[in-house]
């Protein structure tokens, strides 16, 4: 396969660099450049495998795209504990909405997703002569990559691989970008296989994945086409098509499944539509656990946590979240299933697939709870754990400094409720099975579309169908606010919180530790276009609200 190489468009750009001498504007190898004399790929199947590996690595990361979709919301934050997780304020700035132009978590995803869509375009170039199945997969992954760029940055540079390498890529925005993505998805739906639910083959996209993404695009069309304008308006035909697409997904056997945390295990189920198997779950497991939470993987990294206000969206005692004993016992604090619980002892070893027995008859990692971990944590044998200073390892609701004042710096090892959707009990924490798409998301999108005017059922009944399966109390009615909350409860830490909050007009609201000066700032609905990309592609225009922030 031919490689695309860095080439400056003209010497004029070199002069421009001098104007930004106070900023690192090194141009990386990105979508703006393509190898001279590209004549197609020799092995499009290998290129597709490479593309899936790239996407898997990017989605398995705890930084970059995941950080932008989760840490910038009310569902995740990363306090500084002593010297740990300081990183020059990297994580705090995201949560507080005080990011600038040099944040690696903003620069890197722009390069990654644009690089992905270029490789997909190269696979789709007629000179590559890709088999139809490979082409359908490339259409899907190009649509996915362009969707991510549009969602995060509002502008999608697109290079026609038939044009000269010196041609500046055109930039798709609004309706043009949406229509391009939808056209790719129609090609994908036509050419992808109908992968049956529960087959275990969902590590590659099938028709259901393309349909879910198309429904996602239609549900968010008003956001993408209006950019920063609020309130949103929703086209009736789009909402009806969302319902039709979800019904088509269900026709392939996809359905809600009981046993919430079992959905995130590697075993097949009826909910999983697309998972990645080239990125391990370790980042999702260890980034929030304390150093002494488990012996697996050398212990946790003690960073990522959630806000008490997000935790309080769930039913149950606000101050404790316990199982009666081990992970397989009943919940005893009135919590709904999705909130999980903390066990006070490990699970006895039973030779269950994916488990191991290296700890005195208990399954490795089974002392770590599910869902939201708050209060005292325990070792496998039931011994109360301590932090490294000898204090009881009790995860608290709040984030305070050494003086007890609310703060994101100078926190102890114990502050913050931790999140655990992928339990280390399953595959030792490194099972290559990170969820990207599942049916519950589609089910709730259908309910939302009906709430916004489509026919095909009752929104409240659909939400309550899900809540009943999750052992949560049915709702008497469902408002927009209820729908956003339900999506938060069902899909926490699965990519969608930022996207949902923007669509419902809640991303700019206040939450704990968000900067007062940034509350209500609609410019934060998009991230800034990285400055090197503005230099490399003059067709890009800096997003509103950031234009004056890059001066020397």
C-alpha positions as CSV (number, residue, x, y, z in Angstrom):
1,X,0.0,0.0,0.0
2,X,1.3,3.4,-0.9
3,X,2.0,5.9,2.0
4,X,0.9,9.5,2.0
5,X,3.8,11.8,2.7
6,X,4.1,15.3,4.2
7,X,4.5,18.0,1.6
8,X,4.1,21.7,2.2
9,X,1.7,23.4,-0.2
10,X,4.0,26.3,-0.8
11,X,6.9,28.2,0.7
12,X,4.4,30.9,1.7
13,X,3.3,28.7,4.7
14,X,6.9,28.8,6.0
15,X,6.6,32.6,6.4
16,X,3.3,32.1,8.2
17,X,4.9,30.0,10.8
18,X,7.0,32.9,11.9
19,X,3.8,34.8,12.9
20,X,3.0,32.0,15.3
21,X,6.4,31.5,16.9
22,X,4.9,31.3,20.4
23,X,2.9,28.2,19.4
24,X,3.8,24.7,18.3
25,X,2.3,24.6,14.8
26,X,4.2,21.6,13.4
27,X,2.0,20.1,10.6
28,X,1.5,16.4,11.0
29,X,0.9,13.9,8.3
30,X,-2.9,14.2,7.9
31,X,-5.7,14.3,5.4
32,X,-4.3,17.4,3.7
33,X,-1.6,15.4,1.9
34,X,-1.5,12.3,-0.3
35,X,1.3,10.6,-2.1
36,X,2.3,11.9,-5.4
37,X,1.1,9.8,-8.3
38,X,-1.4,7.7,-6.3
39,X,-2.7,5.0,-8.6
40,X,-4.7,2.9,-6.2
41,X,-3.9,0.4,-3.4
42,X,-2.3,-3.0,-4.3
43,X,-4.2,-4.8,-1.4
44,X,-7.4,-3.1,-0.4
45,X,-8.3,-5.9,2.0
46,X,-5.1,-5.3,4.0
47,X,-5.8,-1.6,3.9
48,X,-9.3,-2.3,5.3
49,X,-7.8,-4.4,8.1
50,X,-5.4,-1.6,8.8
51,X,-8.3,0.9,8.9
52,X,-10.2,-1.2,11.4
53,X,-7.1,-1.5,13.6
54,X,-6.7,2.3,13.5
55,X,-10.3,2.8,14.5
56,X,-10.0,0.2,17.2
57,X,-6.9,1.8,18.7
58,X,-8.5,5.2,18.6
59,X,-11.8,4.1,20.2
60,X,-10.0,2.0,22.9
61,X,-8.0,5.0,24.1
62,X,-9.0,6.8,27.3
63,X,-7.7,10.1,25.9
64,X,-8.4,12.1,22.7
65,X,-11.9,11.2,21.3
66,X,-13.1,9.5,24.5
67,X,-11.9,12.4,26.5
68,X,-13.7,14.9,24.2
69,X,-17.0,12.9,24.3
70,X,-17.0,12.2,28.1
71,X,-14.6,14.3,30.2
72,X,-16.1,17.5,28.7
73,X,-19.5,16.5,30.2
74,X,-21.0,15.9,33.5
75,X,-20.3,12.1,33.4
76,X,-16.5,12.1,33.8
77,X,-13.8,14.2,35.3
78,X,-10.2,13.6,36.3
79,X,-9.0,15.4,39.4
80,X,-5.4,15.9,40.3
81,X,-4.4,13.7,43.2
82,X,-1.1,14.9,44.6
83,X,1.2,14.8,41.6
84,X,-0.9,12.3,39.7
85,X,-3.1,13.3,36.8
86,X,-1.9,16.9,36.7
87,X,-0.6,16.8,33.1
88,X,-0.4,20.6,32.9
89,X,-4.1,20.8,33.5
90,X,-5.0,18.7,30.5
91,X,-8.0,16.9,32.1
92,X,-9.2,19.8,34.2
93,X,-9.4,22.2,31.2
94,X,-11.6,19.7,29.3
95,X,-14.1,19.4,32.1
96,X,-14.1,23.1,32.9
97,X,-14.6,24.0,29.2
98,X,-11.4,26.1,29.3
99,X,-9.5,24.3,26.5
100,X,-7.4,26.2,24.0
101,X,-5.7,25.4,20.7
102,X,-2.7,23.3,21.9
103,X,-4.6,20.6,23.7
104,X,-3.5,17.2,22.4
105,X,-6.9,15.8,22.9
106,X,-8.2,18.3,20.4
107,X,-5.3,18.1,17.9
108,X,-5.0,14.3,17.7
109,X,-8.6,13.3,16.9
110,X,-8.8,15.8,14.0
111,X,-5.7,14.2,12.5
112,X,-6.8,10.6,13.3
113,X,-10.3,10.7,11.9
114,X,-9.3,12.7,8.8
115,X,-6.5,10.2,8.2
116,X,-9.0,7.3,8.5
117,X,-11.5,8.8,6.0
118,X,-8.6,9.4,3.5
119,X,-7.6,5.7,3.8
120,X,-11.2,4.7,3.3
121,X,-11.4,7.0,0.2
122,X,-8.2,5.3,-1.2
123,X,-9.9,1.9,-0.7
124,X,-12.9,3.2,-2.6
125,X,-10.9,4.7,-5.4
126,X,-11.8,2.7,-8.5
127,X,-8.2,2.2,-9.3
128,X,-7.9,0.1,-6.1
129,X,-10.5,-2.3,-7.5
130,X,-11.7,-3.3,-4.0
131,X,-14.1,-6.2,-3.8
132,X,-17.7,-5.1,-3.1
133,X,-17.7,-6.3,0.5
134,X,-14.5,-4.4,1.2
135,X,-15.9,-1.3,-0.5
136,X,-19.1,-1.5,1.7
137,X,-17.0,-1.7,4.8
138,X,-14.9,1.3,3.6
139,X,-18.1,3.3,3.0
140,X,-19.2,2.6,6.5
141,X,-15.8,3.5,8.1
142,X,-15.6,6.7,6.0
143,X,-19.0,7.7,7.1
144,X,-18.1,6.9,10.7
145,X,-14.9,8.9,10.5
146,X,-16.6,11.9,8.8
147,X,-19.4,11.7,11.4
148,X,-16.9,12.0,14.2
149,X,-15.2,15.0,12.5
150,X,-18.5,16.8,11.9
151,X,-19.7,16.1,15.4
152,X,-16.6,17.4,17.1
153,X,-15.4,20.2,14.7
154,X,-18.3,21.0,12.5
155,X,-16.2,20.9,9.3
156,X,-14.9,17.9,7.3
157,X,-12.0,18.3,4.9
158,X,-12.5,15.9,2.0
159,X,-9.9,15.0,-0.5
160,X,-10.9,13.5,-3.8
161,X,-8.3,10.9,-4.5
162,X,-8.6,11.4,-8.2
163,X,-7.3,14.9,-8.0
164,X,-3.7,16.1,-7.8
165,X,-1.9,15.8,-4.5
166,X,-1.3,19.5,-4.5
167,X,-5.1,20.2,-4.7
168,X,-6.4,21.7,-1.4
169,X,-9.1,19.4,0.0
170,X,-12.6,20.8,-0.1
171,X,-14.4,21.4,3.2
172,X,-17.8,20.0,3.8
173,X,-20.1,21.7,6.3
174,X,-23.8,21.6,7.2
175,X,-26.1,19.9,4.7
176,X,-23.3,19.1,2.3
177,X,-21.4,17.1,5.0
178,X,-24.6,15.4,6.2
179,X,-25.6,14.4,2.7
180,X,-22.2,13.0,1.9
181,X,-22.3,10.8,5.0
182,X,-25.8,9.7,4.3
183,X,-24.8,8.7,0.8
184,X,-21.9,6.6,2.2
185,X,-24.3,4.9,4.6
186,X,-26.8,4.1,1.9
187,X,-24.0,2.4,0.0
188,X,-22.9,0.6,3.2
189,X,-26.5,-0.6,4.0
190,X,-26.8,-1.9,0.5
191,X,-23.5,-3.8,0.5
192,X,-22.9,-4.9,4.1
193,X,-24.0,-8.3,5.3
194,X,-27.0,-8.7,7.6
195,X,-25.1,-10.0,10.7
196,X,-27.5,-11.8,13.0
197,X,-27.8,-10.7,16.6
198,X,-25.8,-12.9,19.0
199,X,-23.6,-14.3,16.3
200,X,-20.4,-12.9,17.9
201,X,-19.4,-11.5,14.5
202,X,-20.1,-7.9,15.4
203,X,-16.4,-6.9,15.4
204,X,-17.0,-5.8,11.8
205,X,-19.9,-3.6,10.7
206,X,-23.1,-5.1,9.3
207,X,-26.3,-3.6,8.0
208,X,-27.4,-2.9,11.6
209,X,-24.3,-0.8,12.4
210,X,-24.8,1.3,9.2
211,X,-28.5,1.7,10.0
212,X,-27.8,2.8,13.6
213,X,-25.3,5.4,12.4
214,X,-27.7,6.7,9.7
215,X,-30.3,7.1,12.5
216,X,-27.8,8.9,14.5
217,X,-27.0,11.3,11.7
218,X,-30.7,12.0,11.0
219,X,-31.4,12.5,14.7
220,X,-28.6,15.1,14.9
221,X,-29.1,16.7,11.4
222,X,-30.5,19.9,12.9
223,X,-27.4,20.2,15.1
224,X,-25.0,19.6,12.2
225,X,-26.8,21.9,9.8
226,X,-27.4,24.8,12.2
227,X,-24.0,24.5,13.8
228,X,-24.2,26.5,17.0
229,X,-27.8,27.8,16.7
230,X,-30.3,26.9,19.4
231,X,-33.0,25.8,20.0
232,X,-32.9,22.8,17.6
233,X,-35.7,22.0,15.1
234,X,-36.3,18.4,14.0
235,X,-37.6,17.4,10.6
236,X,-40.7,15.1,10.8
237,X,-39.5,13.0,7.9
238,X,-36.1,12.5,9.5
239,X,-37.7,11.4,12.8
240,X,-39.9,8.9,10.9
241,X,-36.9,7.5,9.1
242,X,-35.2,7.0,12.5
243,X,-38.1,4.9,13.6
244,X,-38.0,2.9,10.4
245,X,-34.2,2.3,10.7
246,X,-34.5,1.0,14.3
247,X,-37.3,-1.3,13.2
248,X,-35.1,-2.7,10.5
249,X,-32.3,-3.3,13.1
250,X,-34.8,-5.2,15.2
251,X,-35.8,-7.3,12.2
252,X,-32.2,-8.7,12.3
253,X,-32.9,-10.1,15.8
254,X,-31.4,-7.3,17.8
255,X,-33.3,-6.7,21.1
256,X,-33.0,-5.4,24.6
257,X,-31.3,-7.9,26.9
258,X,-31.6,-8.4,30.6
259,X,-28.4,-8.6,32.7
260,X,-27.0,-5.1,32.1
261,X,-23.3,-5.7,32.9
262,X,-23.3,-9.0,31.0
263,X,-23.7,-7.0,27.8
264,X,-20.2,-5.7,28.3
265,X,-18.6,-9.1,28.6
266,X,-17.0,-10.7,25.5
267,X,-19.7,-13.3,25.2
268,X,-22.4,-12.8,22.4
269,X,-25.7,-11.2,23.2
270,X,-28.7,-9.7,21.5
271,X,-27.7,-6.1,22.1
272,X,-24.2,-5.7,20.7
273,X,-24.3,-4.2,17.1
274,X,-20.6,-3.3,16.8
275,X,-17.7,-3.7,19.1
276,X,-14.0,-3.2,18.5
277,X,-11.6,-6.1,19.2
278,X,-8.3,-4.3,18.5
279,X,-8.4,-2.1,21.6
280,X,-8.4,-3.6,25.1
281,X,-10.9,-2.8,27.9
282,X,-8.0,-2.0,30.3
283,X,-8.3,1.7,29.8
284,X,-12.0,1.6,30.8
285,X,-11.2,-0.5,33.9
286,X,-8.0,0.7,35.4
287,X,-8.3,4.5,34.7
288,X,-10.6,4.9,37.7
289,X,-9.6,2.1,40.1
290,X,-7.3,2.9,43.0
291,X,-3.8,1.5,43.0
292,X,-4.8,-1.2,45.5
293,X,-8.3,-2.0,44.1
294,X,-7.0,-5.2,42.4
295,X,-3.8,-7.1,41.8
296,X,-4.6,-7.4,38.1
297,X,-2.6,-5.2,35.7
298,X,-0.5,-3.9,38.6
299,X,-3.6,-2.2,40.1
300,X,-5.6,0.9,39.0
301,X,-4.4,4.3,37.8
302,X,-6.7,6.3,40.2
303,X,-7.9,9.0,37.9
304,X,-11.3,9.1,36.1
305,X,-14.4,9.6,38.3
306,X,-17.9,10.9,38.0
307,X,-19.8,13.8,39.5
308,X,-22.2,13.2,42.3
309,X,-25.0,14.9,40.3
310,X,-24.6,12.4,37.5
311,X,-24.6,9.5,40.0
312,X,-27.8,10.9,41.5
313,X,-29.7,10.4,38.2
314,X,-30.0,6.8,39.2
315,X,-32.4,5.2,41.8
316,X,-31.0,4.2,45.1
317,X,-29.4,5.4,48.3
318,X,-27.2,8.5,47.5
319,X,-24.5,7.6,49.9
320,X,-23.9,3.9,49.4
321,X,-24.2,1.4,46.6
322,X,-23.7,-2.2,47.8
323,X,-24.2,-5.8,46.9
324,X,-25.2,-8.0,49.8
325,X,-21.9,-9.9,49.4
326,X,-20.2,-10.8,46.1
327,X,-20.9,-9.6,42.6
328,X,-23.5,-12.3,42.1
329,X,-25.7,-11.3,45.1
330,X,-28.6,-8.9,45.4
331,X,-28.3,-5.2,45.5
332,X,-29.3,-3.8,48.9
333,X,-29.4,0.0,48.7
334,X,-32.5,0.3,46.5
335,X,-30.4,0.9,43.4
336,X,-31.5,0.1,39.9
337,X,-29.5,-2.5,38.1
338,X,-27.5,-0.1,36.0
339,X,-26.1,1.6,39.0
340,X,-24.4,-1.6,40.0
341,X,-22.9,-2.1,43.4
342,X,-19.8,-2.7,45.6
343,X,-19.2,-6.3,46.9
344,X,-17.7,-6.9,50.3
345,X,-15.9,-10.1,49.1
346,X,-14.8,-11.8,45.9
347,X,-16.6,-14.5,43.9
348,X,-15.5,-18.1,44.6
349,X,-13.7,-19.6,41.7
350,X,-16.0,-21.8,39.5
351,X,-13.9,-22.3,36.4
352,X,-16.1,-19.9,34.5
353,X,-14.9,-19.1,31.0
354,X,-12.6,-16.0,31.1
355,X,-12.0,-16.2,34.8
356,X,-8.8,-17.3,36.6
357,X,-7.9,-18.6,40.1
358,X,-4.7,-17.2,41.4
359,X,-6.0,-15.8,44.7
360,X,-6.9,-18.4,47.2
361,X,-10.1,-19.7,45.6
362,X,-11.5,-16.4,44.3
363,X,-11.8,-15.2,40.8
364,X,-9.3,-12.5,40.0
365,X,-10.7,-9.0,40.0
366,X,-14.1,-10.1,41.4
367,X,-13.8,-7.9,44.4
368,X,-14.2,-4.9,42.1
369,X,-17.8,-3.8,41.8
370,X,-20.0,-3.0,38.8
371,X,-21.3,0.4,37.7
372,X,-20.6,3.1,40.3
373,X,-18.2,2.5,43.1
374,X,-18.8,4.5,46.3
375,X,-17.9,3.9,49.9
376,X,-15.6,1.3,51.4
377,X,-13.9,-1.0,48.9
378,X,-12.8,-4.6,49.8
379,X,-10.2,-7.2,48.9
380,X,-11.0,-10.6,47.5
381,X,-11.1,-12.2,51.0
382,X,-13.3,-9.5,52.4
383,X,-10.6,-7.4,54.1
384,X,-11.4,-3.7,53.9
385,X,-8.9,-2.0,51.6
386,X,-6.7,0.9,52.6
387,X,-5.1,3.7,50.5
388,X,-1.4,4.1,50.4
389,X,-1.4,6.3,53.5
390,X,-3.3,3.7,55.6
391,X,-6.7,5.3,55.4
392,X,-9.8,3.3,54.7
393,X,-10.3,3.1,50.9
394,X,-13.7,4.8,50.8
395,X,-14.6,6.5,47.6
396,X,-16.4,9.8,48.4
397,X,-19.1,11.6,46.5
398,X,-17.2,14.9,46.4
399,X,-13.8,16.3,45.3
400,X,-12.0,18.3,47.9
401,X,-8.5,19.5,48.6
402,X,-6.6,19.0,51.8
403,X,-8.6,21.8,53.5
404,X,-11.9,20.2,52.6
405,X,-12.8,22.8,50.0
406,X,-14.3,21.7,46.7
407,X,-11.5,21.5,44.2
408,X,-10.1,19.6,41.2
409,X,-6.5,19.8,42.5
410,X,-4.8,18.6,45.7
411,X,-7.4,15.7,46.0
412,X,-6.7,12.6,48.1
413,X,-6.5,9.1,46.7
414,X,-10.1,8.5,47.8
415,X,-12.2,11.4,46.3
416,X,-14.8,10.7,43.6
417,X,-17.2,7.9,42.7
418,X,-15.6,5.6,40.2
419,X,-17.2,4.0,37.1
420,X,-16.9,0.3,36.2
421,X,-18.8,-1.0,33.1
422,X,-16.2,-3.6,32.1
423,X,-15.4,-5.7,35.1
424,X,-11.8,-7.0,35.5
425,X,-13.3,-10.4,36.4
426,X,-13.9,-10.9,32.7
427,X,-10.7,-11.7,30.8
428,X,-8.4,-10.1,33.3
429,X,-9.2,-6.6,32.1
430,X,-7.6,-7.0,28.7
431,X,-10.3,-8.6,26.7
432,X,-10.5,-6.9,23.3
433,X,-14.1,-6.1,23.5
434,X,-15.0,-2.4,23.7
435,X,-18.7,-1.6,22.9
436,X,-19.3,1.0,20.2
437,X,-23.0,0.4,19.2
438,X,-25.8,-1.5,20.9
439,X,-29.5,-1.9,20.5
440,X,-30.5,0.0,23.6
441,X,-29.1,3.1,22.0
442,X,-31.3,2.5,18.9
443,X,-34.3,1.7,21.1
444,X,-34.0,5.1,22.9
445,X,-33.4,6.9,19.6
446,X,-36.7,5.5,18.4
447,X,-38.4,6.7,21.6
448,X,-36.8,10.1,21.1
449,X,-37.9,10.3,17.5
450,X,-41.5,9.5,18.5
451,X,-41.3,12.1,21.3
452,X,-40.3,14.6,18.5
453,X,-43.3,13.7,16.4
454,X,-42.8,10.4,14.6
455,X,-45.4,7.6,14.6
456,X,-44.6,4.0,15.5
457,X,-45.3,3.6,19.1
458,X,-45.4,5.5,22.4
459,X,-42.2,7.2,23.7
460,X,-43.1,6.6,27.4
461,X,-43.9,2.9,26.8
462,X,-40.6,2.4,25.0
463,X,-38.6,4.0,27.8
464,X,-40.5,2.0,30.4
465,X,-39.9,-1.2,28.4
466,X,-36.2,-0.6,28.9
467,X,-36.5,0.6,32.5
468,X,-38.4,-2.6,33.4
469,X,-35.7,-4.8,32.0
470,X,-33.2,-2.8,34.0
471,X,-35.2,-3.1,37.2
472,X,-35.9,0.6,37.4
473,X,-39.3,2.1,38.3
474,X,-41.4,3.0,35.3
475,X,-42.0,6.6,34.5
476,X,-45.5,8.2,34.4
477,X,-44.6,10.3,31.3
478,X,-41.4,11.2,29.4
479,X,-40.3,14.8,28.7
480,X,-37.2,15.8,26.8
481,X,-35.4,16.2,30.1
482,X,-36.4,12.7,31.1
483,X,-35.2,11.3,27.7
484,X,-31.8,12.9,28.2
485,X,-31.6,11.5,31.7
486,X,-32.6,8.0,30.5
487,X,-29.9,8.1,27.8
488,X,-27.4,9.1,30.4
489,X,-28.4,6.2,32.7
490,X,-28.3,3.6,30.0
491,X,-25.3,4.8,27.9
492,X,-23.0,6.3,30.4
493,X,-19.3,6.3,29.3
494,X,-20.2,4.9,25.8
495,X,-19.3,7.9,23.6
496,X,-22.7,9.7,23.5
497,X,-23.0,12.0,26.5
498,X,-21.6,15.1,24.8
499,X,-23.5,14.5,21.6
500,X,-26.8,14.0,23.5
501,X,-26.3,17.0,25.7
502,X,-25.8,19.2,22.7
503,X,-28.8,17.9,20.9
504,X,-31.0,18.5,24.0
505,X,-29.4,22.0,24.5
506,X,-27.7,21.1,27.8
507,X,-24.0,21.0,27.0
508,X,-23.5,24.7,27.9
509,X,-25.3,24.5,31.2
510,X,-23.5,24.7,34.5
511,X,-22.3,21.6,36.3
512,X,-19.8,21.2,39.2
513,X,-16.4,22.7,38.4
514,X,-17.4,24.1,35.0
515,X,-16.0,27.6,34.7
516,X,-18.6,30.2,35.4
517,X,-17.3,32.3,32.5
518,X,-17.9,29.3,30.1
519,X,-21.4,28.5,31.3
520,X,-23.8,29.4,28.5
521,X,-21.0,29.7,25.9
522,X,-22.4,28.2,22.7
523,X,-19.0,28.3,21.0
524,X,-18.0,25.3,23.2
525,X,-20.5,23.1,21.3
526,X,-17.6,22.7,18.8
527,X,-13.9,22.3,19.3
528,X,-11.5,24.7,17.5
529,X,-10.0,23.7,14.2
530,X,-6.3,23.0,15.0
531,X,-4.1,25.9,13.9
532,X,-1.8,23.7,11.7
533,X,-4.8,22.5,9.7
534,X,-5.9,26.1,9.1
535,X,-2.4,26.8,7.7
536,X,-2.4,23.7,5.6
537,X,-5.9,24.2,4.2
538,X,-7.1,27.8,3.7
539,X,-10.6,26.5,2.9
540,X,-11.0,25.7,6.6
541,X,-12.4,28.6,8.7
542,X,-11.9,28.8,12.4
543,X,-15.1,28.0,14.3
544,X,-17.1,30.9,15.8
545,X,-15.8,32.0,19.2
546,X,-12.2,30.9,18.6
547,X,-11.2,33.4,15.9
548,X,-9.3,35.8,18.2
549,X,-7.9,33.3,20.5
550,X,-4.9,32.3,18.4
551,X,-3.1,35.6,18.2
552,X,0.5,35.8,19.6
